[in-house]
Amino acid sequence: MISHSLPDAVLWDMDGTLVDTEPYWMAAETAVVSRHGGTWTHEQGLQLVGNDLLTSARIIQEQTGIPGAPEALVTEILGGVVSRVLEHGAPWRPGALRLLAALRGAGVPCALVTMSYAALADAVVQAAPTGSFEAVVTGDQVTLGKPHPEAYLTAAERLGVDVTRCVAIEDSTVGVTAALASGARTVAVPMMVPVPARDTLSRLRSLEHADVELLSRVLAGEVVDELEPSHSRH
């Protein structure tokens, strides 16, 4: 059996990857739009998955006619999501806590890399086991949101590691684009929307299928694709 090197770090997307907060976002978007006299559908909400929040706010305004500053709309929607997390807890994706624990046990540091703002990321980090994340990069801490790689490059810099020695875990095409552009090996675990195959992208049906050994293989250049008939290619 070939032994592969451990990643220098694992860089986690949050919404839809680590926690299933996408329904919270959609509920908050619908509530806010309704409060302003508009309507918002589930299908419209799917357009926003993975976007930075200001981009999402502008799309909502373009499609609903809601007036005001996009920043104010972000604040209103974000408040609704944070309140849901505080009330109902962080809805962890299947396998997420187990993989976090395995990485911690193997001495592999993790960073949270999310386009959500610090208010929500802090609530999720507080709900995670102590020591799960050694760095957190949020959408209100970067100049350019995903699909730009800035957030991933910033996370690697904060951890003091080479991003090309990292594995990123994402659930959306927007996030995958950012992670791959940073140079990180990337694993997609689609949830709300499909993520098309790419030559260097691994895709899993669930985090329950991920372990430290698999991430080490991905770091070494193997592409593991459970959504393709071949399942694995080099």
Secondary structure, DSSP 4 states (H G I P E B T S, - for coil): ----PPPSEEEE--BTTTB--HHHHHHHHHHHHHHTT----HHHHHTTTT--HHHHHHHHHHHH---S-HHHHHHHHHHHHHHHHHHH---BPTTHHHHHHHHHHHT--EEEE-SS-HHHHHHHHHHSPTTS-SEEE-GGG-SS-TTSTHHHHHHHHHHT--GGGEEEEESSHHHHHHHHHHT-EEEE--SSS-----TTEEE-S-GGG--HHHHHHHHTT-EEETTSTTEEE-
